[in-house]
Amino acid sequence: MLKSCTAALACLSFATQVIAAEPPKTLGRGEGAVSIVAWAGYIERGESDKNYDWVTGFEKETGCKVSVKTAATSDEMVALMNEGGFDLVTASGDASLRLVAGKRVQPINTNLIPSWKNLDERLKNAPWHTVNGVHYGVPYLWGPNVLMYNTDAFKDQAPKSWNVVFEETTLPDGKSNKGRVQAYDGPIYIADAALYLMAHKPELGIKDPYELNEDQYKAALELLRGQRKIVSRYWHDAMIQTDDFKNEGVVASGSWPFQVNLLQADKRKIASTFPDEGATGWADTTMLHADSEHPNCAYMWLEHSLQAKVQGDAAAWFGAVPSVPAACKGDELLTDSGCATNGYDHFDKIKFWKTPVAKCSTQSECVPYHRWVSDYIGVIGGR
């Protein structure tokens, strides 16, 4: 697991501005609705597949009508929460502390969530949702960013390295990878380049792919500028990526298990792997907006989200790992091998997304996130 700051936000320049508001001590009746900003596939009501529905029962039981706004990137989630009008967000680690620092989310009273006690101990006090001992959300799902590939192009041999998406090379099918690979359309992808360099250029001294000094950062950008020459598309929409693998000749890309599952369900020749360099990943937290209009329904959803059945079904649908270990056994959709398949035992090998900050823990000063944003736009634009 990533080395965290000593007191979670201690390495953030705005740490002193974070003052915990008082969470509610009791809950009242549901307000009849709850709105959630979520990743694609995170909140299902059986419309895609009737077997995957953890919304309908909740609505009947609580009277809280669930509405969902799908977001494609962490930056989009932060923007939507800044705009307001939503109750909950399933934020990844590169968004969660920004939401805390911006006072867009409120502390959670874990005493009002009985199933909190069932959470994976590795997640209960994770630094991406815990600030000075205060919890700002409830862990939901987590997993790695996998290397998805076309089995025909790779002759049924899983690629061992991320080099097949970072550097021009001839693939096992005898053709170049140029124009046949994709990269993620988000500044946090710079960390994937840094992770690759940790293995292939150890002389750079990178200890954490989210904590880069100027020289390390420059090397990552150079790798990404070279990658641009072989990338056919920078993806951020999961459904568009699956279409590209079906119809546009794309054969390799960093991806989420969600897309892998969709393509395999469609009988496509697709597989995924965890390359030798390791992988970045995401640990997502359901967080409550500071100005939520439906806090009672929101707390009901937070409790619902930790039910073993919900956790298992959601993990099965997305290809993720549940935050409640009990969900790893006895869930018909996930199966008893699902947690292992989706990366349960890789937790300590995954470099989980987090927001890059200037005051970092591995060296004296690092390149902050606003630079990542502007420079990655430049990389995609050919600068």
Salt bridges, closest charged atoms under 4 A:
GLU22 OE1 - LYS25 NZ 3.56
GLU59 OE2 - ARG45 NH2 2.84
GLU59 OE2 - LYS65 NZ 3.94
ASP75 OD1 - ARG98 NH2 2.97
ASP87 OD2 - HIS294 ND1 2.88
ASP120 OD2 - ARG122 NH2 2.97
GLU121 OE2 - LYS124 NZ 3.08
ASP152 OD2 - LYS269 NZ 3.47
ASP173 OD2 - ARG180 NH2 2.64
ASP185 OD2 - HIS236 ND1 2.95
ASP208 OD2 - LYS354 NZ 3.01
GLU211 OE2 - LYS354 NZ 3.21
GLU214 OE2 - ARG371 NH1 3.08
GLU222 OE2 - ARG225 NH1 2.78
ASP244 OD2 - ARG233 NE 2.53
ASP266 OD2 - LYS246 NZ 3.32
ASP266 OD2 - ARG268 NE 3.02
GLU277 OE2 - HIS200 NE2 2.72
ASP291 OD2 - ARG104 NH1 3.88
ASP313 OD2 - LYS309 NZ 3.18
ASP375 OD2 - ARG371 NE 3.76
